Amino acid sequence: MIRVYLDWNVFSYLKSRNETEEIYKILYAITKSKTDFLYPYSPAHLQDLMRSYHKSDRAKKMTYEDLDFITEITNSHCLCEDFKEKGVAPRFIDPKEYFEEMLGNELLENFDFENVMEDGDSPIQGIWNSYVDLLKAMPSGVNLEDIDKLSSKYQKIKDLFVFSRENNSIFSMIKDITNVITSIEQHSDTYKTIRNSSIDDLKIDTDPKNWGNPFDYLNKFIKKSKIDKTFEEVLIESFKNNDKPLYRFDSFLQYYISLDMFGFHRDARLSNLMDDATHAYYGAYCDFFLTEDDNTYHKAKAIYEKFGIETVVCKVSDFSTELGKLYSLEQPEKIGFLARLKEVMKSSLVIANGLDDENNNASIFKIENHLLAYFNRMQITNKPDRDTLHFYKRRKNYSTFMFLIELETITNKISTELGIDENKRLEFNQDEKNEIIEDKWLGRIWAFENLLMVLYYQPEPFGLTFQIEIVK
């Protein structure tokens, strides 16, 4: 299956325009193919909805309509960052259920640091009160007089320290920081003040179309400035100043936001910037990332190129063209898997020749038109008594996992044509799903005279492989 991540603006346009604009009618029709495409959603989509949910009763009603549409398109398949495991995991959860989970976790909305333990047992409350008193007595170490000396264009930064001006303690600084975190929309102007003032001070070209590669441009430009460091040296230094290890999610967002901070396709609102950065991150776990936002489009492309991520970033109007490079939408249903195998053997390009670990001749082919909308590589190994064909997917993005629906769909496509396997199984069944959930090996075997066909899956790095043994 081909994984396609839709930015929230694409979901929104698709919902409102799928019957009125041709490109969206085409995309909507493509989303109806449940055997070739998967459109996972992420918490970033739900965060987009949460920003408007509380505005009115009408907004709440529209939010649940949007959640119904997300369910229709995604079939409840979700990409979710597991912050404990420090990585993205596939999840099957109804968007409404997940959204209500997130609503229930809005702890910071009315967060009162001083009274956080007020419902606890009295001994615990007493300990907490003593801790708060200690924080109130400890100075923050921030020199507000130096901050007040900043020029008037930094007034919004000065205004952030509301509680600290009353009592310059660690406790007050925590309250000021919490106020910023829980009021991100209110602080968009502050962020833009800092960003735009820095761009003006450094005299950075405000038209990124003149830059070329943004990393090359910023590395050279900032190195010549009073900072006297390359853009990436500034970033690496900021990573070192972080006491905690920098994980993939943190690193990606920091690069994305830093491009904006130095003037590359600047966003108008801080909330948009954060949401778009997160969408681009989850998009890197898919084959395609579709967005209609120019700023997101350019930042995502730049960072994907920088990190060697081969996820295709495109607008809806370009999707059919880009998709056609990997998979033929015109492919007739009647062309079966075995017929496609013959086409692959004839038309695939050799990209490597060599010897395997047993000194057998081996060639690797690139499958231009993905086999079963999944396999894009074929290795043919010539052994003394047989030839072995391995079909697999080479991913050069962040994904190291498969959704169960991907395994089920590909297994069923092959088993429908090859018939019942050696263990009397046809359709992908619940026992196999349980094996995958437990990280066990999954295998299907078919034997036909001099042919042995094996479909097997192991957790990464092996993934899903289809192997054909041709006995000589």
N, C-alpha and C positions, 0 to 999 in steps of 0.2 A: 504494500500500500504506500501511497505517497502522502506524506504528512504536510499539511498546509496550516500555517498559523495566520489567523486574520487579526489585524490590529482592530481596536474597538471601532474606529471610524468606518472600517469596512463592514463590520457587523451592522452598524447603525445604518449606513447607506444601503446595504443589502436588504435590510428589513423594510425600509421605506420606499426603495426604488426597484425592487426585484421584478415588478411588472410594468415599469414605465421606461426604464433606460436599457438599451440593448446589452451593454456590457455587463450590467448587473443581472439581467435575465439569463445571460450565458453562464455567469458564475453561479447563480442560484441553481440552474439546471445541473451544473457540474457537482454541486454539493449533494445532489440527490443520489449520486453514485456511491453506495455504501460498501462496494466491494473493492474499489480502487483508491479511494481517498479517505483520509482521516483529518478532521479539523478540530484539534484539541483547543479547549479554552484554558485560562489560567486565572489565578487570583487577581492578576492585573485587570482583567475584564470586570471582575466584581468590584474592585476598588474604584474603577471608573463610575460604576453605577451607584456606589455608596456616596459619592460626592453630591449627587442630586437627590438621593432617596429621602432625606429628612426635610426637604424644602416645602413640601405640601402633600396633601392626600392624593392629589392628582399625580404628583411625582412618584409616590409609592406605587400607585396603580400601574403607571407606565414602566416602572422598574420591573415589576413582576411580568409584564408583557415581554419586556426585553429578555428576562430570564427564560421565559418559555421559548423564545426564538433561539437563544443560545443552546437550549436543550435540543431543539429540532436540528440544528446544524451539527452540533458536536456529539450527539448521542451520549452526553454526560461523560465524555473522556476529557480528562484534565491533566495538565502538566503543573506540578506543584513543587516549589522549593521546600525541601525538608531541612530546616535550619539546624536540627540536631545532627543529622547525617552529613550536612554541608553538600547537598546536591539535589538535583531535580529527580523526582520519581513520578511514574505514571500512576494516575489515580482514577477510579471510576466512581463518580459521585454526582448526584443531581445538582445542577447549578443553584436551584432554590435552597436545597439543604445546605450547600456550602456557603451561600450568601447569608443564610440565617446563622450559621456558625460564626461567620465574621462579624455580624451584627452583635452577637452575644459576647464577642471578644473586644468590643470597643472600650477597653478599660481606660484609655487615655482621654476619652472625650470629656469626662468630668473628674479627672484624676486630682485627688487632693493628697499630696505627699505627706502632709502633717498628720492627717487623720486616716491613713490607709489601713490602720489596724483597729479602728474604732469599734468594729463588730467582734473583735477577738476576745479571748479570755482576759480578765483584768491583769494577771501577771505579765502576759505578753504585751498588753497595752502599756504597762508600766515600763518594761524594757525598751519598747519602741519610743516612748516619750523621752527617755533618757538619751537614746541615740539621736533623736531630733535635736534635743538641747545641745548635744555635743557638736552637731553639724552647724548649729546657729552660732556657736562660740568660735568655730574655726574660720579664719579669714580665707577668702577665695583665692587670693594671690593675684587677682586681676586689678591692675592699676587703672581705675576709672578716670583719673586726672589725665593720663596719657590718651585715653580714648576721647575725652572731651576736647583735646587739642586738635583732633582731626578737623579738616575743613568742613564747611557747611554742606558740601555735597554728600558727606557721610552721615548726615543727621539721622537717617533711618537706622543706622547701626547704633548710634548713641541711644536711640529710643528703645532698643531691645532690653536694656538693663534696668527694667522697672523695679523689681524687687531688690536687686543688688544696691540700688541707690539708697534704699531705706536702711539696709544692713548688709555690708559687703562681706557676706559669709558664704561658705560652701552651700548651706541650705538655700540661701536666696539665689545663688547661681543655678542650683538644680531647678528651682521654680521658674527661673527665666528660660532655661533650656527647654523645660517641659512645655512652657507657654508657646515657644516657637514650634516644637514638634506637633502639638495639638492644634495649631492654627496656621498650617502651612500656607493656605490661600492668602491669609492676611499678610504674610511675610514675602509674598512674591516681589513686591516693590523693593523690599530690602535687598533681596538676592540680586535683582536687576540693577540696583544702585551700585552694589559691590562689583558686579560683572562689568557693567558699562563703564564705570570709572576706571577699572583696571585696563580695559581695552583702550580707553582714551589716553591713559597715562603711558601705555606701551606703544601707542600709535599703530595698533594693529589694523590692517585693511579690513573694513567692515563688510566687504563683498567677498564671501568665500569662493565665489566662482573664479576668482583670480588666483586662488591658492594652489590648485592642483591637488596633490596628496596632502591632506591636512596635517598629518604627522610630520612629513618632511618640511612643510612650510613652517609649522610652529617650532619644530626643533631648531631650524636655522634662525628664525626671527627672534625667538626668546633668548637664544644663546648670545645674540648681538646686543641685547638690551641690558639694562642695569642689573637684571637678575643673574646674567652670566651663567646660565645653565640651560640645557636643552629642555624642551617640554617634557620629554620622558624622564629626564633626571629629576625634574620637579615632582613628577608623579611618584617615582620610585622613592624619593626622599619622604614624601607624605606617607607612603606605605610603611616605611621604616619607623616613622613616628607613631604608628598605630601599635599599641601594646599587644593586640590580639592578632593571630594569623589572618592573612587576607585570603579569603576563599574566592572561588570563581564568581559567585554572585556579587560580592563586594568589589572585586577587581573590575568586572564588566561595567557596573554602574559608575564606578569612580572614573573610568576612562570616558564613558559616555557623557557624564555631567561635566567633566573637565574640558571636553571639546566645546561644549556650550559656554562654559565659563570664559574661554579664550576667544569666543566670537564665531564659532563654526555653526552656521544655521541656527541662530539663537531662538529659543522659545520665548513666547510672551508671558507665560505663567509658569511658576515653579511647580505647581501640581501636574501640569501637562508634561513638563520635563521629566519628573519622577516616574509618571505612568508610562511615558513613551520609552524611557530607558528600560523599564521592567518588561514591557512588551518585546522590545528588541532582544532582550536576554532570553526570554522564553522562545522567541522565534528561532534562536540559534540551535534549538533542539529539533528543528523540523527541516524539511526539504525546501519549503518556500515560506517566505514572510511577506504577506501582502499588506501594504499600507497606502493610504491616500494622503498622508501628511508629508509634505516636502522635507521638513526638518528631520523627522524620524527616518525617512527614506535615506537621506544623505548621511546622517550619523551612523545608522545601522550598517550601511554599505562600507563606510570607512572603517568601522571597528571590526566587521566581519573579515575584511581584507587584511587588517592588521593582525588579527588572531588566526588567520588561515581557516576561517569558517566558510564552507562552500554553500551555505544556505543561500538560495536565490532571493534577493530583495527586489520586489517589483510592484508597480501599480496594477490595479485591476485591469486597466486597458491593455497591459502587456502580458497578462497572465497566460492567456491561450498560446501566445507565441513562445514564451519561455517554457511552458508546459510541453509544447510540441517537440522541444529539443530532447525531452526525456521519455515522453510517452505519447503514443498516437491516439488521439481522441477519435479518429476515424476508423480505428481498428475494428473490423467486423466481429460480432460475437461468435460467428461460426468458425473463426480461426482458433483452433484448439491449442493447448499447451504444447503438444508434440510437434504440431506444424510450426509453431513459433520457434521451437528449438532448432528446427532445420534452418529457419531464416537467420537465427542468431549465429549458427555455425558458418553460414555463408557470408554474412555481412559485418560481423564484428571485427574490430581492429586490434591487431596484436600490439600490446604496449610494453611487454617484457618477455624475454626468453632467458632460460637458465636451467639449472639443475635443482631438484628438490633435495631434501636431506638424505635420500637414499640413492642419489646420483642418477635419478631418472630425468629424462628431458621433460621440461615443463614450460608451458606458454600461458601468459595471462592476456585475456582479451577484454576490451572495454565494450560493454553492451550499450549502444547508443540509445536504443529504444527499450527501456526497462522491461525485462521479462516479468510477467505477472504484476506489473506496476511496482516491482520491488527489486529484483536482482539486477545489478548493473555491472557485475564482473563474472567472468568465466575463466577457470583455470583448467587446462587440459594437460594431464600427466601421462606420458607414454611409458608403461611398465612392460617387462618382458612378456607377460601373459595376458595383459589387459590394458585398456585405455580408461582413464578415470577423468570424468568431467565434474568439476565443482562449481556450483553457482552460488554466489553470495552477494551481499550488498556492502560496498565500500562507502562508509560514511565519513565525511570529513566535516563534522560539526560536533556539537557538544553531546549528542545522544549516544548512550551506551546501553540502551534498553529497548524493549519492544512492549507495546500494549498487547494484552491478551487477544484483542480483536484483530490485530495484525497477524498473529500466529494462526488464529482460527480461520481467517479469511484465506490466507495463502495455503494452509493445509487443505481446506475444503476445495479450493480451486484445483489442486493437484489430485486429490483423492477422487474427485468427481470424474476425472478423466481416466485415472489409472485403476479405479475400482477399489474394492475392499482390500486392505493390506494383509500382511501375514498374520496379524493378530486379530483378524475379523473386524477391523474398525473401518468406518467410512468417514462420517462427519466427526469433526473435532468435538470431543466429549468432556464431561465434567471431570472425569478422572485425570485427563491430560491437563486441564486447567489447574487442578489441585497440585499436580506435579510441578508445574511452572511456578505457582505461588510459593512452593517450598524450595525453589531454586534447584530442582532436579532436572536430569537430562530427559528430553522428549525425543522420541524417534518413531518414524514410520518406515516400513520396509515393504517393497514390492519386488517379486522375482518373476521374470519372463524369459525363459530359455537362457540365452546368453547375456541377458540384461539383468542387472541388479540395481534398483533405484531406492535410495535412502534419503528421507527428509529428516533432518535432526536439528535440534535447538539446544544450545547450552548457554547459560548466562555469559555475558561478555567476558573475554574479548571474542569469543567464537561466534555467537549470534546464531542466526538461522542459515542453514546450508542445505542445498539440494545436491546430492551426489549420484552420478550415474556410472556404474561399472560395466564396461563392454568387454566381455571375455573374448579373446582372439581364438 
